[in-house]
Amino acid sequence: MTRTVVGTVTPGLPLSPAIISGDFIFCSGQLGIDSERKLAGDDVTAQTVQALENLSAVLAEAGASLADVVKVTTFLTRPEDAAAYNAVYQRYFPEAPPARSTVISGLLLPGAVVEIEAIAAKP
């Protein structure tokens, strides 16, 4: 089975933005950071919007979209952010949302409160 790297590997980070293997696209976790490598805000709402926009961009590079996502894993740093996270998530996945797991965990980037990774089916 072949593996194709999607996107540009960031120097100093030992990961690919996504890998296409077989019929699936495996996306690395996306944080709520903007193009200037700064957090989109301090709250889960702003960071979730940015993380999902980043995920959407990675999928677009692979020729897919959020509509092709079959599984999401979410990492939140605070359980009390779940409702606000879900409110944003539902805007991006309004119907037949993908299977999802949510984990409460610390994140490596100080100030980051959400990270979202996904698996998508190749269209």
C-alpha positions, 0 to 999 in steps of 0.5 A: 500500500502506498503512502502519500504525504499531503501538505508541507511538513513544518520544519522542526515538527516530526509529523505530516499534515496528512497521509493518504493511504489506500482509500483514507486520508489520515489528518494530524491533529489541528490546533486553533492557530492561524497562519501567523502561528498564533492562537486564534483566541483564548477561548474554545470557540475561537480555537475550535473554529480555527482548528476546523478551518485548518482541518478543512484546508488540509483536507482540501489539499488532499482533494477532500472536504469535511463532508468526507470525514468519517472519524474525529478525535477531539482533545479538550483541556477542560471538560467545561468547554464541551458544550461550546465546542459542540456548538461550533462542531455542529455548525461544521458537521450539521448532518450525519456527523462523523463518529467521534471520540473526545478526550480531556488532556493537556496539550503541548502548546501553552494556551491551546485548549482544543486539538482536532484530528480526523480520518476521511474517506477519499472522495 
